[in-house]
Each structure stands twice: as C-alpha cells, then as structure tokens.
Amino acid sequence: MTYRMVHVGLGGQGETWLTEAIPPNVEASRIEVVAAVDTDPERHDLAQDELGLPAERCYTDLDTALTERDADFCSVVTPPAAHEPVVDIALDHGLDILSEKPIADTLEGSVRIARAVEAAGAKMGLTMTHRFDQDKTTFRRAVDEASPVDYLTARFTGNVRERGHYSPYVHEMENMLLLDGAIHHLDMLAAMVDAPCERVYAETWVPDGADYQGDCTGLVTLTFADGTRAQYEGSYANATTLNGWGHEQFRAECADETVILDNRNVERFGRNPDRAGESAGRDDGDHVPPVERETWTNAWLIEQFCDWLDGGDPMPTDVQSTLQSMAIVFAAIQSSETGEAVNVPALLEDAHGVAQVQ
C-alpha cells in the first residue's frame, strides 16, 4: 500500500529527509508526499525542487495543510520544542506520526505525547537514525552472536568547537551533548542490553574555548537491571577528531569475545588462551563484513514505519520504546545537575505523575 505523507519541517535535518530519506520510499511506492509544511515560506522551494510538489501543496500552517489534503501520516522534523503541538494537530486529524528524535524537549512532554498517541489509538515511531546505519547494524549483529555482554563502551569525540559545522540552534541548546548527540549513542547502548536501565551517573561541562551555550562534553555511566554496565564518552570540543559524527567507536566485552566498531569498521577478537597473562600488545581481530541492504538510517526507518502501518510488528523505535531512551537522557541531565546518580524508573514514574497533573 502507498501511504500519503505530509512532511513537516524543511530546514536542517528536514532538508536531508527531502534529499536522502524520502526519495527511495517514493520510488518504492511506499509513500506519496501530498504536502510539505514549514513556517518559513522561503524554504518551500526545497520541497518544490526535491519532491516536485507544486506551490499550492506547500504550507506555512499544518492545520490548514491537513484540512485541505488527505493524508495517512505526517513526519515531524522540527526543533524538539515544537514536536508536541505538531503531534497534537496530527492526532486531531487522525494521522499516524513518524518523528525525529527526541520525542520532545522535556521528559514530561515526551510522556504527554506518548499518552496522547495511545489515547488516540495511533501509531508513532521515532527516527533513532544511528542505530540503523550500516556499521552500527553490523556491530549489533556481531554482538548478538557474542552475547551475553558484560559491559559496553561508546566514544564520540570531535573537534567542532566553533560555529558553522551544525545548525546554529545547537550552539544555544541547554544540555546540547545529551539532547542532540548522545541521545543516539545512549539509545544504541540501551538497545544492546536485554534489561532496562536502572541507574545513570553523568558529568557534563563546556571546555574552555568551546562556543556552546550548553554542555558539549561529558561522561555517562549506565547500570542495567541484569548487571550489565555501559560507559559513554562524548565531546564536540576536543583538540582532534577521533570518532566524529557517524564514525563513533563502540566496544562490547563478552565472556569469550570482544567486538569493536571503530570508524565504521567492525572487528571481532576471540579469547586466545595462548595470550593469557600478556599485558602488552593487541591481539589480531577478524574483520566483520558489513551487512548489506538497499537503504539505511531514516530511509530504512520510513520503510519500517510503513511495514508497521501495513499490520506488521511495531517498529523497534516506537514511541513507548523510545520513551525509555528519553528517560536515560533526562536522568543523565539531572545527574549532571545534581552530582548524584539517578534512578531511571523512578524518574520516569515521576514524569508520568507530573504529566497526569498537567
């Protein structure tokens, strides 16, 4: 079935959807874009050029677009603070939703959205893009074969201290590392553990010389209900880029195997009894061939969303599942602010209580 989609948001990541994520799904007849919405009319040319939409199908107001155009679902590719009102309008028109991360800019807002979607009987998925890139998928499948996992590490470090490399609003965000970048990395760590995250401890800061309003460097420790642990290192402000955006390092330590993803290359290191006791040098690893498929990242996530609409299983990043990752991120934010470890289930329960009152 071909699903009619209204694309909301044409700046920044929204433009990437136009050029990379949407076209393969249009070509495969999974979706038809019936309208595009952005409050800045100067961006409408992008939708006309990239999607071939006529000017009359480009809107500055979402409610008007959904009133005039029949649709099955809408994308939400706006700044996080605008997600909740967009979702509310879409639900009022009976639409399902595929949204960029995070669910919202607060945990309480994320809970409200999840509740509204459930009450409406709608489907909502999140594009946790990183987890569905080729190298991360290859790594995750190798880790599944080597499980159980004892502990995990992740590293994202880059030399992007100055403006001009990302959207300007990122430099003004509070907690920008955790909300803009680490949400992907923490989500991936959590997805590789077969137990909920129970405890988070984090320290974040702005290094001298970094042009960010919010903390852009940090260390986060996760403890899961089954005893698995994970450590995350993230920075936008290092002297050099070791593992920049899309080229992160992940490592899984298992009983008889170590699996490493580093700069898009995956290797497996089996335990070698002949090397036991040696303290220097590195064992030789076995290269893991990349998993092959036609699409990756958001293009693949749109495909998964359409499969869900067709009656298949919920996509792995449905709104309820992603709410758990959101709780981890906001637990890290609270931990950094208070200097104390945070109980993740308790934080999420509190957010449900606040959302209920609101």
C-alpha positions in Angstrom: 0.0 0.0 0.0 1.2 3.5 -0.7 0.7 5.9 2.3 0.0 9.6 1.9 2.5 11.7 3.9 2.7 15.3 4.9 6.3 16.4 5.6 6.6 18.9 8.4 9.9 20.8 8.6 12.2 21.8 5.7 15.2 23.2 7.5 18.4 21.4 8.6 17.5 17.7 9.0 14.3 18.3 7.2 16.2 19.1 4.1 18.1 15.8 4.5 14.8 14.0 4.5 14.0 15.6 1.2 17.2 14.5 -0.5 18.0 11.2 1.2 15.2 9.6 3.2 12.1 10.3 1.3 13.1 9.6 -2.4 13.9 5.9 -2.1 10.5 5.3 -0.4 8.7 7.3 -3.1 10.4 5.2 -5.8 9.4 2.0 -4.0 5.8 3.3 -3.9 5.7 3.1 -0.1 4.8 6.8 0.3 3.4 9.7 -1.6 4.2 13.2 -0.3 0.9 15.1 -0.6 2.1 18.3 1.1 5.0 20.0 2.9 4.9 22.4 5.8 7.3 25.0 7.1 6.6 28.3 8.8 9.3 29.9 6.7 7.9 30.2 3.1 11.4 30.7 1.7 12.1 27.0 2.4 9.1 25.9 0.3 11.3 26.0 -2.8 13.2 23.0 -1.4 10.1 20.8 -1.4 9.2 22.0 -4.9 12.7 21.3 -6.2 13.4 18.0 -4.5 9.9 16.4 -4.4 8.3 18.1 -7.3 5.5 19.5 -5.2 3.5 22.4 -6.7 3.4 25.6 -4.8 -0.2 25.1 -3.7 0.9 22.0 -1.8 3.4 23.9 0.3 2.0 25.4 3.5 3.1 27.6 6.5 0.3 26.2 8.7 -0.1 22.5 9.5 -3.7 22.5 10.4 -4.6 24.1 7.0 -2.5 21.5 5.2 -4.2 18.6 6.9 -7.6 20.2 6.4 -7.0 20.6 2.6 -5.0 17.4 1.9 -6.0 13.8 2.7 -3.1 12.1 4.4 -2.3 8.9 6.4 0.7 10.1 8.4 3.0 13.1 8.9 6.6 13.5 9.6 7.8 15.7 12.4 11.2 17.2 11.5 11.0 20.4 13.6 13.1 21.6 16.6 12.3 19.5 19.6 10.3 22.2 21.4 7.8 22.2 18.5 7.2 18.5 18.5 4.3 18.4 20.9 2.0 20.9 19.2 2.7 19.3 15.8 1.8 15.9 17.2 -1.4 17.3 18.8 -2.6 18.7 15.4 -1.7 15.5 13.6 -3.7 13.4 16.1 -6.6 15.8 15.9 -6.7 14.9 12.1 -6.5 11.2 12.8 -2.9 10.7 11.5 -0.1 8.4 12.5 3.3 10.0 13.1 6.9 9.5 12.3 9.1 11.9 14.2 12.7 12.9 14.5 14.2 12.4 17.9 13.8 13.4 20.7 10.1 12.8 21.4 10.0 16.3 23.0 12.4 18.7 24.7 11.4 17.6 28.2 10.6 14.2 29.7 7.2 15.3 30.8 6.4 16.5 27.3 7.6 13.1 26.0 5.3 11.3 28.4 2.3 13.6 27.3 3.0 12.8 23.7 3.2 9.0 24.3 -0.1 9.2 26.3 -1.8 11.2 23.6 -0.8 8.7 20.9 -2.0 5.8 23.0 -5.3 7.5 23.7 -5.9 8.3 20.1 -5.1 4.7 19.1 -2.5 6.0 16.7 1.0 4.7 15.8 4.1 6.9 16.3 7.7 6.0 15.6 10.9 7.9 16.2 13.9 8.0 13.8 16.7 7.0 16.1 18.9 7.1 13.0 22.2 6.0 14.3 21.1 2.6 15.4 20.0 1.8 11.8 23.2 2.8 10.0 25.2 0.1 8.2 28.1 0.0 10.6 26.0 0.0 13.7 23.8 -2.7 12.4 26.8 -4.8 11.6 28.2 -4.3 15.0 24.9 -5.0 16.8 24.5 -8.3 15.0 28.1 -9.3 15.8 27.4 -8.5 19.5 24.2 -10.6 19.4 26.3 -13.6 18.3 28.9 -13.0 21.0 26.4 -12.4 23.9 25.9 -12.3 26.8 27.5 -8.8 27.2 29.4 -8.0 30.4 29.9 -4.3 29.6 29.8 -1.8 26.8 31.7 1.4 25.9 31.0 4.2 23.4 33.1 7.1 22.2 32.0 10.2 20.2 34.7 12.9 20.1 35.2 15.7 17.6 37.0 19.0 17.0 33.9 21.1 16.3 34.3 23.8 18.9 33.4 26.7 16.6 30.1 27.5 14.9 29.5 26.7 11.2 29.5 22.9 11.4 26.0 22.3 12.7 22.7 24.2 12.8 23.0 27.5 14.7 20.4 26.5 17.3 22.6 23.6 18.5 25.0 26.2 19.9 22.3 27.7 22.0 20.8 24.5 23.4 20.9 23.6 27.0 22.5 20.1 27.5 23.3 20.0 23.8 25.6 17.0 24.0 22.9 14.8 25.7 19.9 16.1 23.7 21.5 16.5 20.3 24.1 13.8 20.0 24.2 11.4 23.0 20.5 10.6 22.7 21.5 8.4 19.7 24.5 6.9 21.4 22.8 6.1 24.7 19.8 4.7 22.8 22.1 2.3 21.0 23.8 1.2 24.2 20.5 0.5 25.8 19.2 -1.4 22.7 22.1 -3.9 23.1 21.1 -4.9 26.6 18.2 -7.3 27.3 17.2 -5.4 30.5 16.1 -1.9 31.4 18.5 0.8 32.5 18.2 1.3 36.3 20.8 3.9 37.2 22.6 6.7 35.5 25.5 8.9 36.7 26.8 11.7 34.5 29.1 14.7 34.5 28.9 17.2 31.6 30.6 20.6 31.0 31.7 23.2 28.5 35.5 23.2 28.0 37.4 26.5 27.7 37.2 27.8 24.1 34.1 25.9 23.1 31.4 28.1 21.6 28.4 26.3 23.1 25.8 27.7 25.5 25.0 24.2 26.9 27.3 21.4 28.0 29.1 19.9 25.0 31.4 17.4 26.7 30.5 14.6 29.1 31.0 11.2 30.7 28.0 8.9 31.4 27.8 5.6 33.3 24.8 3.3 32.8 23.8 0.4 35.0 21.2 -2.1 33.8 18.8 -4.4 35.8 20.7 -7.5 34.8 24.1 -6.1 36.0 25.3 -5.0 32.6 27.2 -1.7 32.6 28.0 0.8 29.9 30.3 3.9 29.8 29.9 6.8 27.3 32.4 9.5 26.4 31.2 12.4 24.3 32.7 15.7 23.2 32.2 18.3 20.5 35.2 20.2 21.7 38.4 18.1 21.6 41.7 19.1 20.0 41.2 16.4 17.4 38.5 14.2 16.0 39.0 10.6 16.9 35.4 9.4 16.4 33.2 12.1 14.9 29.6 12.0 13.9 28.8 8.8 12.1 32.2 7.3 12.9 31.8 6.5 16.6 33.6 3.8 18.5 31.5 1.1 20.3 33.0 -1.8 22.2 31.3 -4.8 23.7 33.1 -7.0 26.2 31.6 -10.5 26.3 32.8 -13.6 28.1 34.8 -15.1 25.2 34.9 -12.3 22.7 35.5 -8.6 22.3 33.6 -6.8 19.5 34.8 -3.4 18.3 33.3 -0.8 16.0 35.7 2.0 15.2 35.4 4.5 12.4 32.8 2.3 10.6 35.0 -0.9 10.7 33.9 -3.9 12.8 36.3 -6.4 14.3 35.9 -9.5 16.5 38.5 -10.6 18.9 38.1 -14.2 20.3 39.7 -15.1 23.6 43.1 -16.6 23.0 44.3 -18.9 25.8 47.8 -18.7 24.5 47.9 -15.0 25.1 46.5 -15.2 28.6 48.7 -13.2 31.0 50.3 -11.0 28.4 50.0 -7.3 29.4 51.2 -5.6 26.2 50.3 -5.5 22.6 47.0 -6.1 20.9 45.6 -9.4 19.6 44.7 -9.7 15.9 41.0 -9.3 15.2 38.8 -10.7 12.5 37.1 -8.2 10.2 33.3 -8.5 10.1 31.9 -7.9 6.6 29.3 -5.1 6.5 25.6 -6.1 6.4 24.1 -5.3 3.1 20.7 -3.9 2.3 19.2 -1.3 -0.1 18.6 1.5 2.4 19.9 2.7 5.7 19.1 5.2 8.5 16.0 7.3 8.0 15.1 5.8 4.6 15.1 2.4 6.3 13.1 3.7 9.3 10.4 5.1 6.9 10.3 1.6 5.4 9.9 0.0 8.9 7.2 2.5 9.7 5.2 1.6 6.6 5.6 -2.1 7.4 4.1 -1.3 10.8 1.2 0.6 9.1 0.7 -2.5 6.9 -0.1 -4.5 10.0 3.4 -5.7 10.9 5.0 -5.6 14.4 5.7 -2.2 15.9 9.0 -0.7 14.7 11.8 -1.1 17.4 11.7 2.7 17.9 8.0 3.1 18.5 7.2 6.0 20.9 6.8 3.7 24.0 10.1 2.0 23.5 11.8 5.3 22.8 10.4 6.8 26.0 12.8 4.5 27.9 15.8 6.0 26.0 14.4 9.5 26.7 14.3 8.7 30.4 18.0 7.7 30.3 18.9 11.0 28.6 17.0 13.1 31.1 18.4 11.0 34.0 21.8 11.9 32.7 20.9 15.6 32.6 19.6 15.5 36.2 22.6 13.6 37.4 25.0 16.2 35.9 23.0 19.0 37.5 22.8 17.4 41.0 26.1 15.4 41.1 24.1 12.3 42.2 23.3 9.1 40.4 19.6 9.0 39.2 17.2 6.1 39.4 15.8 5.9 35.9 12.4 4.0 36.6 11.7 6.4 39.4 12.4 9.5 37.2 10.1 8.1 34.5 7.4 7.4 37.1 7.7 11.0 38.4 7.3 12.3 34.9 4.2 10.3 34.4 2.8 11.9 37.6 3.7 15.4 36.5 2.2 14.8 33.1 -1.0 13.5 34.6 -1.4 16.7 36.7 -0.8 18.9 33.6 
